């Protein structure tokens, strides 16, 4: 029985592998950075895997050692919250390809003794899930009471139920999709090109110099961050208000408050994220197409699943709009899988799942308790 009574125990595992990737490569060994909260029940029936979004990490509900800030989902995970270490054994792992403890382009290639850089194999969402499954094997967790995630985390939750149908009893998929649209891919390509156009990228070989392509990565983050917000939210928060007084500079400094906000988002991001990891993880989400993996029919992905499903969308999310969640619900219905679905109101766009959302918390709490 695993007993992590300290809240948020930061861990690292080196797993022997090999892990065969969708692209054909074999990866061995595999490093996984992860955190655990709570105690695994004697029957192993209370494990919940929380999957992070594109630029998240394993520090879901405890202080990040990189930023010194609270975890990214403290509104949902913690004592007295819907995902509670008093009731659940909670695992959150940094995804394969990430940059906070898991194997990725910034980690050392054992064959060369140097960082992988762009020689790291291209990965998929399903590869991330397979690596997580290896971690659960290492922890002695055979089945999951639930797998939960928003955005890219929701993609992992969907992939879990399709890839390991006998290991998942419930899946909560928030503000997500079963595949990327052309528009999603287009925004990511703009970001990748911004990184690769930065002279400091050097084909991904920038680690030895300690001088990463910060400018390109900041621009990539600025472009992506726009997709996480809503027009109504931006208008309410910033409008066309100027940063200083009422006078325009008639130059190209950040005259508007929204410009200053985006620049701040870009600058703060480069302090905690690796540029090459950004390339790899965005590519993984672009490749994600659950129907394609199952003969072109999304319902086929869920035919073997034993899980209950809960899907949540937000009315102002234009990155993964409600129509994407409805498509998943229709496929689950066709597969005969039990599913609950709700669209919630929020002015915050895609980022609503990370912000204060009492409605979301109530839905998740009720769903989890119903299956206890």
ABEGO torsion letter per residue (X at the ends): XBBBABBGBBBBBBBAOBBBBAAGBBBOBBBBBBBBBEBBBAAGAABBBBBBBAABBABAABBBAAAGBBBAAAAABEBGBABBAAABBBBBBBBBGBABGBBBAABBBAAAGBBAEAABBBBBAAAAAAAAAAAAAAAGBABBABBBBBEAAAAAAAAAAAABAAABABBBBBGBBABBBAAAAAAAAAAAAAAAABAAAGGGBAAAAGBBBAAAAAAAAAAAAAAABBAAAAAAAAEABBABEABBAGBABBABAAAAAAAAAAAAAAAABBAAAAAAAAAAAAABBAAAABGGBAAAAAAABABBBBBBBBAABAABBAAAAAAAAAAAAAAGBBBBBBBBBBAAEAAAAABBBAAAAAAAAAAAAAAX
